[in-house]
Amino acid sequence: MRNITIFTVAAFLEIAGCFAFWAWLRLGKTMWWLVPGVGLLMLFAYALTWTETDAAGRAYAAYGGVYIAASLTWLWAFENTRPDRWDILGASLCVVGAATIIAAPR
């Protein structure tokens, strides 16, 4: 359960940090959007080190599923675009994969 919380926090840090670059380059926002963007990306990388796993690659793989679901939440909450059924199906498959990686007996 702790890893799910860490992955969720990390996902929103990463998405917000990347969105700052998107806003600057695609939405015409000022370059100053990059300052918090870089800071958020640094916090994201740091947050992933808190996971309870002995292998970075396994943490990143499991994180991927959570990231996809969080990205669709961001799409809906901050970009006012509701995910369609294919988005939901794809994210669900990814979350099941991430849960398998996280919960596997080792």
A tleap script that builds the chain and sets N, CA, C and O, in Angstrom:
source leaprc.protein.ff14SB
mol = sequence {
  NMET ARG ASN ILE THR ILE PHE THR VAL ALA
  ALA PHE LEU GLU ILE ALA GLY CYS PHE ALA
  PHE TRP ALA TRP LEU ARG LEU GLY LYS THR
  MET TRP TRP LEU VAL PRO GLY VAL GLY LEU
  LEU MET LEU PHE ALA TYR ALA LEU THR TRP
  THR GLU THR ASP ALA ALA GLY ARG ALA TYR
  ALA ALA TYR GLY GLY VAL TYR ILE ALA ALA
  SER LEU THR TRP LEU TRP ALA PHE GLU ASN
  THR ARG PRO ASP ARG TRP ASP ILE LEU GLY
  ALA SER LEU CYS VAL VAL GLY ALA ALA THR
  ILE ILE ALA ALA PRO CARG
}
set mol.1.N position { 0.825 -1.194 0.000 }
set mol.1.CA position { 0.000 0.000 0.000 }
set mol.1.C position { 0.870 1.259 0.000 }
set mol.1.O position { 0.526 2.263 -0.624 }
set mol.2.N position { 1.998 1.192 0.706 }
set mol.2.CA position { 2.896 2.341 0.765 }
set mol.2.C position { 3.415 2.690 -0.633 }
set mol.2.O position { 3.509 3.863 -0.992 }
set mol.3.N position { 3.749 1.664 -1.414 }
set mol.3.CA position { 4.252 1.914 -2.761 }
set mol.3.C position { 3.210 2.599 -3.634 }
set mol.3.O position { 3.555 3.471 -4.432 }
set mol.4.N position { 1.950 2.224 -3.498 }
set mol.4.CA position { 0.886 2.855 -4.295 }
set mol.4.C position { 0.823 4.341 -3.989 }
set mol.4.O position { 0.685 5.157 -4.901 }
set mol.5.N position { 0.921 4.699 -2.726 }
set mol.5.CA position { 0.905 6.114 -2.337 }
set mol.5.C position { 2.105 6.839 -2.927 }
set mol.5.O position { 1.967 7.935 -3.470 }
set mol.6.N position { 3.269 6.238 -2.825 }
set mol.6.CA position { 4.486 6.853 -3.375 }
set mol.6.C position { 4.354 7.017 -4.883 }
set mol.6.O position { 4.682 8.074 -5.421 }
set mol.7.N position { 3.876 5.978 -5.571 }
set mol.7.CA position { 3.723 6.059 -7.022 }
set mol.7.C position { 2.725 7.147 -7.417 }
set mol.7.O position { 2.935 7.853 -8.403 }
set mol.8.N position { 1.657 7.281 -6.663 }
set mol.8.CA position { 0.651 8.300 -6.969 }
set mol.8.C position { 1.221 9.700 -6.787 }
set mol.8.O position { 1.025 10.566 -7.639 }
set mol.9.N position { 1.917 9.924 -5.692 }
set mol.9.CA position { 2.558 11.226 -5.464 }
set mol.9.C position { 3.585 11.505 -6.557 }
set mol.9.O position { 3.620 12.600 -7.119 }
set mol.10.N position { 4.417 10.513 -6.854 }
set mol.10.CA position { 5.446 10.677 -7.885 }
set mol.10.C position { 4.816 10.997 -9.241 }
set mol.10.O position { 5.321 11.842 -9.979 }
set mol.11.N position { 3.729 10.330 -9.562 }
set mol.11.CA position { 3.083 10.558 -10.856 }
set mol.11.C position { 2.611 11.997 -10.992 }
set mol.11.O position { 2.831 12.624 -12.029 }
set mol.12.N position { 1.974 12.521 -9.976 }
set mol.12.CA position { 1.493 13.896 -10.080 }
set mol.12.C position { 2.641 14.898 -10.090 }
set mol.12.O position { 2.539 15.943 -10.732 }
set mol.13.N position { 3.726 14.598 -9.392 }
set mol.13.CA position { 4.905 15.465 -9.473 }
set mol.13.C position { 5.480 15.460 -10.887 }
set mol.13.O position { 5.817 16.510 -11.435 }
set mol.14.N position { 5.588 14.271 -11.469 }
set mol.14.CA position { 6.146 14.175 -12.819 }
set mol.14.C position { 5.236 14.843 -13.855 }
set mol.14.O position { 5.704 15.595 -14.709 }
set mol.15.N position { 3.950 14.565 -13.771 }
set mol.15.CA position { 3.020 15.138 -14.741 }
set mol.15.C position { 3.000 16.657 -14.642 }
set mol.15.O position { 3.010 17.346 -15.662 }
set mol.16.N position { 2.973 17.181 -13.423 }
set mol.16.CA position { 2.972 18.637 -13.251 }
set mol.16.C position { 4.270 19.244 -13.766 }
set mol.16.O position { 4.253 20.294 -14.408 }
set mol.17.N position { 5.393 18.589 -13.489 }
set mol.17.CA position { 6.679 19.089 -13.976 }
set mol.17.C position { 6.746 19.089 -15.492 }
set mol.17.O position { 7.196 20.063 -16.097 }
set mol.18.N position { 6.305 18.011 -16.103 }
set mol.18.CA position { 6.301 17.934 -17.569 }
set mol.18.C position { 5.292 18.908 -18.165 }
set mol.18.O position { 5.534 19.478 -19.229 }
set mol.19.N position { 4.168 19.102 -17.489 }
set mol.19.CA position { 3.170 20.035 -17.998 }
set mol.19.C position { 3.719 21.462 -18.037 }
set mol.19.O position { 3.334 22.251 -18.901 }
set mol.20.N position { 4.612 21.796 -17.108 }
set mol.20.CA position { 5.231 23.129 -17.135 }
set mol.20.C position { 5.987 23.345 -18.446 }
set mol.20.O position { 5.942 24.431 -19.023 }
set mol.21.N position { 6.675 22.313 -18.907 }
set mol.21.CA position { 7.368 22.415 -20.198 }
set mol.21.C position { 6.357 22.490 -21.339 }
set mol.21.O position { 6.535 23.268 -22.276 }
set mol.22.N position { 5.308 21.692 -21.264 }
set mol.22.CA position { 4.247 21.718 -22.269 }
set mol.22.C position { 3.637 23.119 -22.342 }
set mol.22.O position { 3.435 23.660 -23.429 }
set mol.23.N position { 3.347 23.696 -21.179 }
set mol.23.CA position { 2.737 25.027 -21.135 }
set mol.23.C position { 3.650 26.075 -21.771 }
set mol.23.O position { 3.182 26.965 -22.481 }
set mol.24.N position { 4.939 25.966 -21.516 }
set mol.24.CA position { 5.899 26.915 -22.080 }
set mol.24.C position { 5.994 26.761 -23.596 }
set mol.24.O position { 5.907 27.743 -24.333 }
set mol.25.N position { 6.174 25.521 -24.057 }
set mol.25.CA position { 6.423 25.293 -25.481 }
set mol.25.C position { 5.158 25.232 -26.337 }
set mol.25.O position { 5.183 25.632 -27.501 }
set mol.26.N position { 4.063 24.739 -25.778 }
set mol.26.CA position { 2.868 24.523 -26.605 }
set mol.26.C position { 1.747 25.510 -26.319 }
set mol.26.O position { 0.902 25.756 -27.179 }
set mol.27.N position { 1.734 26.078 -25.114 }
set mol.27.CA position { 0.648 26.988 -24.755 }
set mol.27.C position { 1.087 28.444 -24.685 }
set mol.27.O position { 0.286 29.324 -24.368 }
set mol.28.N position { 2.362 28.700 -24.982 }
set mol.28.CA position { 2.849 30.068 -25.015 }
set mol.28.C position { 3.039 30.722 -23.656 }
set mol.28.O position { 3.058 31.949 -23.560 }
set mol.29.N position { 3.177 29.938 -22.620 }
set mol.29.CA position { 3.420 30.499 -21.281 }
set mol.29.C position { 4.859 30.991 -21.193 }
set mol.29.O position { 5.708 30.617 -22.002 }
set mol.30.N position { 5.114 31.819 -20.216 }
set mol.30.CA position { 6.443 32.379 -20.014 }
set mol.30.C position { 7.455 31.295 -19.628 }
set mol.30.O position { 7.088 30.249 -19.093 }
set mol.31.N position { 8.715 31.560 -19.906 }
set mol.31.CA position { 9.794 30.631 -19.579 }
set mol.31.C position { 9.874 30.370 -18.072 }
set mol.31.O position { 10.438 29.360 -17.651 }
set mol.32.N position { 9.322 31.258 -17.266 }
set mol.32.CA position { 9.366 31.093 -15.814 }
set mol.32.C position { 8.587 29.865 -15.343 }
set mol.32.O position { 8.762 29.426 -14.206 }
set mol.33.N position { 7.742 29.312 -16.190 }
set mol.33.CA position { 7.051 28.068 -15.854 }
set mol.33.C position { 8.042 26.922 -15.682 }
set mol.33.O position { 7.731 25.925 -15.030 }
set mol.34.N position { 9.232 27.058 -16.262 }
set mol.34.CA position { 10.229 25.992 -16.168 }
set mol.34.C position { 10.835 25.870 -14.771 }
set mol.34.O position { 11.283 24.790 -14.386 }
set mol.35.N position { 10.854 26.947 -14.023 }
set mol.35.CA position { 11.464 26.908 -12.689 }
set mol.35.C position { 10.727 25.916 -11.781 }
set mol.35.O position { 11.359 25.004 -11.249 }
set mol.36.N position { 9.421 26.064 -11.590 }
set mol.36.CA position { 8.752 25.048 -10.769 }
set mol.36.C position { 8.724 23.681 -11.461 }
set mol.36.O position { 8.720 22.643 -10.799 }
set mol.37.N position { 8.707 23.690 -12.800 }
set mol.37.CA position { 8.710 22.428 -13.532 }
set mol.37.C position { 9.930 21.584 -13.222 }
set mol.37.O position { 9.810 20.388 -12.955 }
set mol.38.N position { 11.089 22.189 -13.254 }
set mol.38.CA position { 12.329 21.461 -12.945 }
set mol.38.C position { 12.321 21.003 -11.491 }
set mol.38.O position { 12.721 19.878 -11.193 }
set mol.39.N position { 11.874 21.855 -10.599 }
set mol.39.CA position { 11.795 21.478 -9.185 }
set mol.39.C position { 10.864 20.293 -8.959 }
set mol.39.O position { 11.183 19.389 -8.186 }
set mol.40.N position { 9.724 20.295 -9.626 }
set mol.40.CA position { 8.784 19.181 -9.495 }
set mol.40.C position { 9.372 17.883 -10.047 }
set mol.40.O position { 9.169 16.811 -9.476 }
set mol.41.N position { 10.099 17.982 -11.155 }
set mol.41.CA position { 10.730 16.785 -11.719 }
set mol.41.C position { 11.816 16.237 -10.798 }
set mol.41.O position { 12.008 15.024 -10.716 }
set mol.42.N position { 12.515 17.115 -10.114 }
set mol.42.CA position { 13.518 16.661 -9.148 }
set mol.42.C position { 12.840 15.943 -7.971 }
set mol.42.O position { 13.312 14.902 -7.516 }
set mol.43.N position { 11.738 16.506 -7.491 }
set mol.43.CA position { 10.991 15.866 -6.404 }
set mol.43.C position { 10.429 14.518 -6.843 }
set mol.43.O position { 10.402 13.569 -6.059 }
set mol.44.N position { 9.984 14.433 -8.082 }
set mol.44.CA position { 9.481 13.170 -8.624 }
set mol.44.C position { 10.560 12.088 -8.549 }
set mol.44.O position { 10.312 10.991 -8.048 }
set mol.45.N position { 11.748 12.400 -9.045 }
set mol.45.CA position { 12.836 11.417 -9.050 }
set mol.45.C position { 13.185 10.995 -7.622 }
set mol.45.O position { 13.438 9.819 -7.361 }
set mol.46.N position { 13.196 11.942 -6.719 }
set mol.46.CA position { 13.491 11.644 -5.316 }
set mol.46.C position { 12.396 10.762 -4.709 }
set mol.46.O position { 12.693 9.824 -3.970 }
set mol.47.N position { 11.148 11.061 -5.019 }
set mol.47.CA position { 10.032 10.298 -4.450 }
set mol.47.C position { 10.101 8.825 -4.839 }
set mol.47.O position { 9.772 7.958 -4.029 }
set mol.48.N position { 10.523 8.531 -6.061 }
set mol.48.CA position { 10.587 7.127 -6.478 }
set mol.48.C position { 11.618 6.319 -5.690 }
set mol.48.O position { 11.531 5.093 -5.633 }
set mol.49.N position { 12.592 6.999 -5.082 }
set mol.49.CA position { 13.585 6.271 -4.289 }
set mol.49.C position { 13.002 5.769 -2.968 }
set mol.49.O position { 13.640 4.966 -2.286 }
set mol.50.N position { 11.809 6.225 -2.593 }
set mol.50.CA position { 11.182 5.808 -1.336 }
set mol.50.C position { 10.481 4.459 -1.437 }
set mol.50.O position { 10.029 3.929 -0.422 }
set mol.51.N position { 10.379 3.895 -2.630 }
set mol.51.CA position { 9.638 2.644 -2.774 }
set mol.51.C position { 10.330 1.501 -2.047 }
set mol.51.O position { 11.546 1.492 -1.853 }
set mol.52.N position { 9.507 0.540 -1.657 }
set mol.52.CA position { 10.012 -0.626 -0.938 }
set mol.52.C position { 10.330 -1.743 -1.924 }
set mol.52.O position { 9.605 -2.735 -2.003 }
set mol.53.N position { 11.394 -1.580 -2.660 }
set mol.53.CA position { 11.849 -2.613 -3.581 }
set mol.53.C position { 13.363 -2.553 -3.649 }
set mol.53.O position { 13.968 -1.509 -3.405 }
set mol.54.N position { 13.963 -3.671 -3.979 }
set mol.54.CA position { 15.414 -3.709 -4.026 }
set mol.54.C position { 15.970 -3.412 -5.414 }
set mol.54.O position { 17.186 -3.333 -5.589 }
set mol.55.N position { 15.090 -3.247 -6.404 }
set mol.55.CA position { 15.548 -3.020 -7.770 }
set mol.55.C position { 14.849 -1.798 -8.371 }
set mol.55.O position { 13.621 -1.725 -8.399 }
set mol.56.N position { 15.632 -0.861 -8.843 }
set mol.56.CA position { 15.073 0.359 -9.423 }
set mol.56.C position { 14.188 0.045 -10.622 }
set mol.56.O position { 13.113 0.627 -10.766 }
set mol.57.N position { 14.626 -0.867 -11.483 }
set mol.57.CA position { 13.849 -1.197 -12.673 }
set mol.57.C position { 12.466 -1.722 -12.345 }
set mol.57.O position { 11.500 -1.411 -13.042 }
set mol.58.N position { 12.363 -2.519 -11.286 }
set mol.58.CA position { 11.057 -3.038 -10.877 }
set mol.58.C position { 10.175 -1.911 -10.362 }
set mol.58.O position { 8.975 -1.887 -10.635 }
set mol.59.N position { 10.753 -0.990 -9.628 }
set mol.59.CA position { 9.984 0.160 -9.139 }
set mol.59.C position { 9.476 0.988 -10.316 }
set mol.59.O position { 8.319 1.407 -10.326 }
set mol.60.N position { 10.327 1.221 -11.296 }
set mol.60.CA position { 9.927 2.029 -12.457 }
set mol.60.C position { 8.859 1.329 -13.274 }
set mol.60.O position { 7.934 1.975 -13.768 }
set mol.61.N position { 8.973 0.015 -13.425 }
set mol.61.CA position { 7.983 -0.748 -14.191 }
set mol.61.C position { 6.611 -0.684 -13.521 }
set mol.61.O position { 5.600 -0.443 -14.180 }
set mol.62.N position { 6.588 -0.899 -12.215 }
set mol.62.CA position { 5.322 -0.835 -11.490 }
set mol.62.C position { 4.761 0.584 -11.507 }
set mol.62.O position { 3.550 0.775 -11.621 }
set mol.63.N position { 5.619 1.555 -11.397 }
set mol.63.CA position { 5.206 2.955 -11.425 }
set mol.63.C position { 4.520 3.313 -12.740 }
set mol.63.O position { 3.611 4.143 -12.761 }
set mol.64.N position { 4.949 2.695 -13.830 }
set mol.64.CA position { 4.406 3.014 -15.148 }
set mol.64.C position { 2.897 2.890 -15.224 }
set mol.64.O position { 2.239 3.749 -15.811 }
set mol.65.N position { 2.338 1.849 -14.648 }
set mol.65.CA position { 0.889 1.668 -14.663 }
set mol.65.C position { 0.161 2.758 -13.898 }
set mol.65.O position { -0.871 3.262 -14.341 }
set mol.66.N position { 0.707 3.112 -12.750 }
set mol.66.CA position { 0.106 4.170 -11.947 }
set mol.66.C position { 0.213 5.508 -12.683 }
set mol.66.O position { -0.713 6.318 -12.648 }
set mol.67.N position { 1.344 5.733 -13.344 }
set mol.67.CA position { 1.548 6.970 -14.102 }
set mol.67.C position { 0.494 7.133 -15.199 }
set mol.67.O position { -0.031 8.228 -15.404 }
set mol.68.N position { 0.194 6.062 -15.888 }
set mol.68.CA position { -0.795 6.130 -16.967 }
set mol.68.C position { -2.168 6.507 -16.421 }
set mol.68.O position { -2.846 7.364 -16.988 }
set mol.69.N position { -2.576 5.883 -15.340 }
set mol.69.CA position { -3.870 6.211 -14.736 }
set mol.69.C position { -3.877 7.658 -14.229 }
set mol.69.O position { -4.866 8.372 -14.396 }
set mol.70.N position { -2.789 8.081 -13.621 }
set mol.70.CA position { -2.704 9.458 -13.120 }
set mol.70.C position { -2.732 10.462 -14.270 }
set mol.70.O position { -3.285 11.553 -14.128 }
set mol.71.N position { -2.142 10.105 -15.402 }
set mol.71.CA position { -2.152 10.994 -16.565 }
set mol.71.C position { -3.570 11.233 -17.063 }
set mol.71.O position { -3.914 12.347 -17.458 }
set mol.72.N position { -4.384 10.198 -17.046 }
set mol.72.CA position { -5.775 10.368 -17.468 }
set mol.72.C position { -6.573 11.176 -16.458 }
set mol.72.O position { -7.483 11.919 -16.826 }
set mol.73.N position { -6.232 11.030 -15.187 }
set mol.73.CA position { -6.863 11.866 -14.165 }
set mol.73.C position { -6.486 13.332 -14.388 }
set mol.73.O position { -7.332 14.221 -14.289 }
set mol.74.N position { -5.218 13.572 -14.689 }
set mol.74.CA position { -4.753 14.934 -15.000 }
set mol.74.C position { -5.512 15.479 -16.218 }
set mol.74.O position { -5.967 16.623 -16.206 }
set mol.75.N position { -5.644 14.664 -17.258 }
set mol.75.CA position { -6.350 15.045 -18.483 }
set mol.75.C position { -7.738 15.570 -18.152 }
set mol.75.O position { -8.170 16.597 -18.676 }
set mol.76.N position { -8.425 14.855 -17.280 }
set mol.76.CA position { -9.792 15.208 -16.924 }
set mol.76.C position { -9.826 16.412 -15.980 }
set mol.76.O position { -10.599 17.346 -16.191 }
set mol.77.N position { -8.996 16.389 -14.949 }
set mol.77.CA position { -9.055 17.426 -13.912 }
set mol.77.C position { -8.471 18.769 -14.339 }
set mol.77.O position { -9.001 19.817 -13.968 }
set mol.78.N position { -7.392 18.752 -15.108 }
set mol.78.CA position { -6.697 20.000 -15.420 }
set mol.78.C position { -6.821 20.442 -16.873 }
set mol.78.O position { -6.619 21.615 -17.189 }
set mol.79.N position { -7.152 19.507 -17.751 }
set mol.79.CA position { -7.276 19.870 -19.163 }
set mol.79.C position { -8.723 19.786 -19.648 }
set mol.79.O position { -9.008 19.988 -20.828 }
set mol.80.N position { -9.628 19.486 -18.720 }
set mol.80.CA position { -11.063 19.454 -19.013 }
set mol.80.C position { -11.414 18.573 -20.208 }
set mol.80.O position { -12.292 18.909 -21.003 }
set mol.81.N position { -10.724 17.450 -20.324 }
set mol.81.CA position { -11.007 16.474 -21.370 }
set mol.81.C position { -11.278 15.137 -20.700 }
set mol.81.O position { -10.397 14.552 -20.069 }
set mol.82.N position { -12.485 14.673 -20.844 }
set mol.82.CA position { -12.864 13.431 -20.187 }
set mol.82.C position { -12.286 12.229 -20.943 }
set mol.82.O position { -12.445 12.133 -22.160 }
set mol.83.N position { -11.616 11.312 -20.231 }
set mol.83.CA position { -11.097 10.105 -20.885 }
set mol.83.C position { -12.242 9.288 -21.482 }
set mol.83.O position { -13.322 9.203 -20.898 }
set mol.84.N position { -12.000 8.689 -22.645 }
set mol.84.CA position { -13.031 7.854 -23.241 }
set mol.84.C position { -12.876 6.410 -22.764 }
set mol.84.O position { -11.984 6.101 -21.973 }
set mol.85.N position { -13.745 5.538 -23.247 }
set mol.85.CA position { -13.735 4.150 -22.757 }
set mol.85.C position { -12.435 3.431 -23.097 }
set mol.85.O position { -12.012 2.544 -22.356 }
set mol.86.N position { -11.796 3.798 -24.202 }
set mol.86.CA position { -10.533 3.164 -24.583 }
set mol.86.C position { -9.401 3.622 -23.672 }
set mol.86.O position { -8.510 2.840 -23.339 }
set mol.87.N position { -9.439 4.880 -23.274 }
set mol.87.CA position { -8.469 5.372 -22.289 }
set mol.87.C position { -8.603 4.586 -20.990 }
set mol.87.O position { -7.611 4.143 -20.411 }
set mol.88.N position { -9.842 4.421 -20.543 }
set mol.88.CA position { -10.101 3.725 -19.279 }
set mol.88.C position { -9.683 2.253 -19.373 }
set mol.88.O position { -9.068 1.715 -18.452 }
set mol.89.N position { -10.019 1.618 -20.477 }
set mol.89.CA position { -9.629 0.215 -20.657 }
set mol.89.C position { -8.114 0.061 -20.662 }
set mol.89.O position { -7.578 -0.811 -19.979 }
set mol.90.N position { -7.427 0.892 -21.416 }
set mol.90.CA position { -5.970 0.820 -21.481 }
set mol.90.C position { -5.322 1.066 -20.131 }
set mol.90.O position { -4.400 0.352 -19.738 }
set mol.91.N position { -5.808 2.084 -19.418 }
set mol.91.CA position { -5.253 2.375 -18.091 }
set mol.91.C position { -5.524 1.232 -17.122 }
set mol.91.O position { -4.676 0.901 -16.294 }
set mol.92.N position { -6.692 0.636 -17.224 }
set mol.92.CA position { -7.027 -0.489 -16.338 }
set mol.92.C position { -6.078 -1.658 -16.552 }
set mol.92.O position { -5.618 -2.276 -15.591 }
set mol.93.N position { -5.790 -1.958 -17.798 }
set mol.93.CA position { -4.840 -3.029 -18.091 }
set mol.93.C position { -3.463 -2.722 -17.499 }
set mol.93.O position { -2.799 -3.605 -16.956 }
set mol.94.N position { -3.050 -1.476 -17.611 }
set mol.94.CA position { -1.742 -1.081 -17.075 }
set mol.94.C position { -1.700 -1.155 -15.555 }
set mol.94.O position { -0.697 -1.573 -14.977 }
set mol.95.N position { -2.787 -0.749 -14.909 }
set mol.95.CA position { -2.844 -0.804 -13.450 }
set mol.95.C position { -2.821 -2.249 -12.969 }
set mol.95.O position { -2.190 -2.555 -11.957 }
set mol.96.N position { -3.499 -3.135 -13.680 }
set mol.96.CA position { -3.449 -4.552 -13.320 }
set mol.96.C position { -2.014 -5.076 -13.449 }
set mol.96.O position { -1.547 -5.836 -12.600 }
set mol.97.N position { -1.331 -4.673 -14.499 }
set mol.97.CA position { 0.068 -5.070 -14.662 }
set mol.97.C position { 0.947 -4.541 -13.540 }
set mol.97.O position { 1.790 -5.262 -13.007 }
set mol.98.N position { 0.744 -3.269 -13.183 }
set mol.98.CA position { 1.522 -2.675 -12.098 }
set mol.98.C position { 1.237 -3.388 -10.780 }
set mol.98.O position { 2.155 -3.661 -10.006 }
set mol.99.N position { -0.042 -3.691 -10.524 }
set mol.99.CA position { -0.399 -4.387 -9.283 }
set mol.99.C position { 0.234 -5.773 -9.228 }
set mol.99.O position { 0.640 -6.233 -8.161 }
set mol.100.N position { 0.316 -6.430 -10.370 }
set mol.100.CA position { 0.947 -7.753 -10.419 }
set mol.100.C position { 2.415 -7.644 -10.029 }
set mol.100.O position { 2.917 -8.464 -9.260 }
set mol.101.N position { 3.099 -6.645 -10.553 }
set mol.101.CA position { 4.509 -6.447 -10.229 }
set mol.101.C position { 4.692 -6.120 -8.754 }
set mol.101.O position { 5.592 -6.654 -8.104 }
set mol.102.N position { 3.839 -5.242 -8.221 }
set mol.102.CA position { 3.957 -4.794 -6.842 }
set mol.102.C position { 3.647 -5.929 -5.854 }
set mol.102.O position { 4.355 -6.110 -4.863 }
set mol.103.N position { 2.583 -6.688 -6.138 }
set mol.103.CA position { 2.085 -7.672 -5.169 }
set mol.103.C position { 2.708 -9.054 -5.306 }
set mol.103.O position { 2.425 -9.934 -4.493 }
set mol.104.N position { 3.537 -9.264 -6.302 }
set mol.104.CA position { 4.117 -10.601 -6.499 }
set mol.104.C position { 4.926 -11.036 -5.278 }
set mol.104.O position { 5.686 -10.250 -4.712 }
set mol.105.N position { 4.753 -12.299 -4.879 }
set mol.105.CA position { 5.527 -12.789 -3.729 }
set mol.105.C position { 6.999 -12.949 -4.121 }
set mol.105.O position { 7.331 -13.623 -5.095 }
set mol.106.N position { 7.840 -12.331 -3.359 }
set mol.106.CA position { 9.289 -12.420 -3.626 }
set mol.106.C position { 9.991 -12.761 -2.335 }
set mol.106.O position { 11.215 -12.888 -2.313 }
savepdb mol mol.pdb
quit
